[in-house]
Amino acid sequence: MNDNKRVYKIPKYNYADQFPDLDSAALPAIRRLLLSGEYILGPEVTQFEDDFARFLDVEHAVGVNSGTDALILALDALGIGPGDEVVTVANSFHATAQAIVRCGASPVLVDCGDDDFLISLDQVAAAVNSRTRAVVVVHLFGRAADVESAAALCDHRGLFLIEDCAQAAGARSRGKRVGTTSHAGCWSFAPAKNLAAAGDGGAVTTAHGDTARQVRLLRHFGQPVQNRHDLVGYNSRLDSLQALLLAQKLKHLDAWNTARARVADGYRQRLSELPLSVQEQGGPGEHVYHLFQVRAESAEVRDGLVNCLQDAGVDAVVRYPVPLHLQGAFSFLGHRRGAFPIAEALAQQTLCLPIRPDLSERDLDYVCAVIAQFFGNS
């Protein structure tokens, strides 16, 4: 549906806007790093970990290679493996369930809410059994899940709570930053994210010192010091170049998220009279709009609208067109179509409009005029 070679009038990303200090700060710092040779777990990584922990107001942040690795290392650090079950939501990116499988555990999927598109905690409670060890809540599209309620459920059942924060850097749940009050928050800094590296990057955040120590061991071959391997680990280290760039961008994150919220409000106002709905925004600071999801009444209308927008030069896309339980990779779970009706409906009916901090009122007017024309002609 999306032609990656097409040049869009309004693209999804504007990478140049992410580097306001490119010439004065980023490039000189990159030069110093390249000449130093401290490319792996250098001082830039420690600096970013300290900055990120301070930004979130959490005790520990551990940089790793990717958001997927963050999930795998968090699960491993908590001792989750073969024979264990981990409950998570059917509408998420592949990596959420992939990480559970890669640790040898079994993902148990549940459906999501029709308004907020987030994991149904009622269904989580019903899915818990004697083999359940953890719950992974996903802050999807930038919207924070109810961490406090999820934590209460997990505490009552003696379960670990893990947050997939990949799409929600800077978001709050009931006033607290996500990724700070659970057993582990797992972050992705891939180039498309609100806080983006120039390549892969991730982190695990936690208030638990033992979990942080275990993740630090796991990410670096299980060795506390060179050539002493206390456990079988991974090679999953945030490199110094990515850490340097992330530390420079971090100081802009709250302002960028505020600008994203402004763009989202602009969309809501302009689209309010059209036959579309949007993801519930929650309370103050609970949505940082990694993606702006619009829901049509059917797959046919959604697909027609995406094609119309793309033909008009608007880089609209679909995330995610096939929910986890219908992916071939997870066919072994045995779910059939109809198992999670809300996740399936969202997969068929939603599309993402471009949302960037630098989108102008004129850009919003253009996108929404194209949408209004589509419905006027349909």
N, C-alpha and C positions, 0 to 999 in steps of 0.2 A: 504493500500500500504506500510505503514511503520511499521515494527515490533519493538515495543518499547523494547522488551526483547533482541534484537540482540546486540551483542557487535561489534562495528564498529572499523575498522582500523583508519578511520578518522572521528571522531564524530563531531556533530554540536557544542558542547560546551566543554569547558575545564574550569571547575569551579576553579580548583586549581590555574590556571594562574591569576585569578582575585584577589588573595590575596598574593601579593609579601611581605607584611608586616604582615603576619598572626601571627607569634609567637612573634614578637617584639612589635607590635602595636595593632592589632585587638583583640587578645585573652586577653591581660591585660585590655584593655578598656572594653571589654564585662564583664569581672569579676567585675570590679568596678561598672559597671551599674547594674549588677544583685544584688550586695550587697547593692546598694543605694535604690532600690525599686522604682525609678522614671521612671516607664515603659511607662507612657502615657503622651504625651506632656511635656516631661522633657527637660532639657537644651540641650540635644543632638539634639532634634528636632529643637529648635531655632537656634542652631549652623549650622545645615545643611541648614535650610531655608536661613540663612544669606549667607552661602558659595555658595549656588546654585544661589541666586539672584546676587551675585557678579560675579560669573562665567559667567552668561548670560548677565550681565549688564542691569538688569531690577530692578525696584524699589521693587517689592514684590514677594515673593514665599511662598506659603502656603502648607504644607505637609498634604496629605490626605491618605485614606486607599488604594486606587488603581487608576489606570488610568481611569477605568470606572467611579468611583466616581468623579474623577476630572472633567470629562465631565458633569456629572449630576449636580454637585455643581456649575460649571461655568454657565451652562444654567439657573439653578434656581436663582443664584445670579443676573443674568441679567434680571430676571423677565419673562423668556420665559416659557409658559405653554399652557393649553388648548386653542384651537382656533388658535394657532400660527403655522406657517410652518418654517422649517429649511432646507436649501438646503445643501446636502452633496453628496459624490461620491458613486457610486455603487460598486466599488472594494475597500473594506476596511474590517477590522475586524468587527465582529458582534457588538462590544461595541459602535462603532461610531453611528450607527442608534439606538441601544438599548437605549442609554442615552437620545436621543431625545424623544423616545416613553415614557420612564419612567418619563419624565417631563410633560407628557400630550400633547406634541406638535406632529406635523406630519412631518416625514421625507419626503423630496422631493429629489429624487435621480436624478443624472445626470451622464453622461458617463465620461470617462477619455481620456487622450491623448494616441495615439498609440506608441509614442516613449518614453515619460517620465513616463507613467502609472499614471499620476496625474490628479486631477480634472480639467475638461475643464471649464475655466472661461467664455468662450463664451456661453456654455450651462447653466452655472449658471445665467448669465445675462438674458437669455431667460426664465428661470424658475421663476424669481422673479415676485411676484404679490402683491396685497394689503395685503395679510395675512402673507407674508414673514417677519420674524423678524431677522433672522441670517443666516449666512453661516458658515459651518464647513469645513475648508480645512484640508486634511490629508497629512502629510509628509510621504508618503508610502515607506516602505522598507529602510528608511534612507535618501531618496531624498527629499530635500526641495521644496515645492511649491513656486510659485511666490507670496510672501506675499504682496509686494508693490502693485502689480496690483490688487490683491484680496481686499486689504484695500481701494484702490481708488474706486473700484466698490461698495463696501459696504458703503463708505462715501457718494458717489453720490446717493445711494438709501436709505440712512438712516438706514442701517442695522448693527447689531453687527457682528464682525468677530471673530470667535473662531478657534484656531489651535489645531488639534489633533497631538501632538508632540510625541506620545508614542514610535515611532520607530526612532526618529531623535535627540536624545540627543547630543548636540554639533554642529549640522548642522547650516549652514548659508544660508540666502536667500538675495542675492545682498549685501553680506558682513555683514549683521546683523544676530545675532543668532535668530533662530526661537523661537517663544513663547514670544517675547519681545515687539512687536510693534502692536499687535492686542488687542482686549478687554480682551482676556484670552488665555493663552497657557496651554494645558492639557497634563500631563506627566504620563507615566507608568514606574515604576521601577521593574517590574516583573523579575524573574530570568534570562529570555532569553535576556533581553534588553542590549544595549551597556553600560548603567549605571544601574546596577542590584542590587536589594536587595536580601536578603536571604528569600524571601517570597513576599507577596504583598506590594506594596507601590506606591504612586503617589503624584502629586503636581499640583497646579494651579499657574501660574505666570501671573503677570499683572503690567502695569504701572499705573493703576487706583486704588487709595487708597480706594474708596468706594466699588469697586468690591472685593478687598482683605479683607476688613472688613466684608463684607457680607459672603464670603466664610469661614472666620474664625468662624463666628457665626454658619453657617450652619453645619460645620464639627463636632461641639461639642454641639449637642442638642439645638442649638439656644440660648445658654446661654453666656452672656458676663462675668458673675460672677456666682459662684456656687449657684444653686437653684433659679436663676432668668432666666426665659426662655422668651426671647423677640419675638421669632418666632418658628415655627415648623421646627426643624432641622433634622439632621442625626447623626448617630454615625459613623464617618468616619475620624479617626485620624491616622496619620502616627505614628507608635510606636517608642519608643526611640531606641530600638535595631536596627531596620532597618535604622533609621536616622544616627546612629553611623557608620554603615557599609557604607552607601552611602557617608557620608562625607569623609571617608578614601579612597573610590574608586574615588571620584570626581577629585582628584588631578592627577589621571592617565588618565582621559577620553580623553583629546586631543591627547595624545600619542597613546592610544589604537585606536582611530579613524584614526589617520595617518597610523597606521599599517594595519588597515582594508582596507584603500585606496590602500596601497601597494599590498595587496593580490588581491584586485579587478583588479588592473592593470596587475598583473601576469596572472590572468584568461583571461583578454581581449587579451593579447598578445598571449597566447597559444591557444586560441579558435578562433582566427580571421579567419582562413582558413576553419572552419567547418560551416555547415549549421545551425547556431544558431545566435540569436541576443540577446542583453542585454539592460537593462534599460539605457536610456540616463543619463549621469553622471552630466550634468550641469556645472556650473562654479566652481571656486576654493572654496572648503569647503562646497559645496552644497549637497554632498552625503557622509554620514558617514557609509553606508553599514551595516545597521542592518541585511539585507538579501542581497544576491547576486542572482538576478533573471536572469535566462537563458530562452530564448524563442525558442521553436522548431516550426516546420512548421505545426504540427497537434497534436491532443490529442494522437493519436496512437504512434507517435514518442516520445512525451513527456513521456508517461507512460512506453514505452519500455526502454527509457534512465534511468528513475528513477529506474526501476527494475534492470537494468544492474549495475548501480552504487551501489545500496544497496547490490546486490549479491557479488560485489567486495569489500565490506567493507567500502563504502563511504556513509555517512549519508545524502543523498539527500532527500528532502521532497517537497511537494506541498503546497504552500500558495497563494491564497485561492482557493480551487477547485470549490466552488459554490459562485457566487456573491450574494450580499445582496438581490437583488430583486427576486432571485429564491429560497431563503431560506423560509422554511415553516413559520418561525416566522414573516415574513413580507409579507405573502401572502395577507393580508388585503389591501396592497397598490394597488393590482390589476394589477401588471406588468406581462407580459408574456415573454417567451423566445424570444429574438430578440429585446427587448426594449432598451438594452444598448450593442450593438454588440462588442465594444472594450473590455469592462469589461468581457463579456462572452468569447471572444477569449483568453484573458489573462488567465482566469480561466482554460481553456482547454489546453493551450500551454506552460505555464511557470512552472519552477521548481526552487528550491533554492539549490545552491551548498554550502557546508560548508564554512563559512567565520568567522574566529576568528583572533584576533591580533597575536596569536602565530603560525599560520600556516607557515610552512617552504617552501622553494623552492622545496624541495624534495616532500613534501605533494602535492604541486600544480602540479608538474610533474606527480605524480601518478594519481591524479584525472583526469587530462586532457588526460593522456594516455588511461585511461579507456574509456573516452568519444570518443577519436579518434578511438579506436578499435571498439566501438559500431557502429560508422558511417562507418568504413571500412568494417564491416561485414554485414551491413544492405543492 
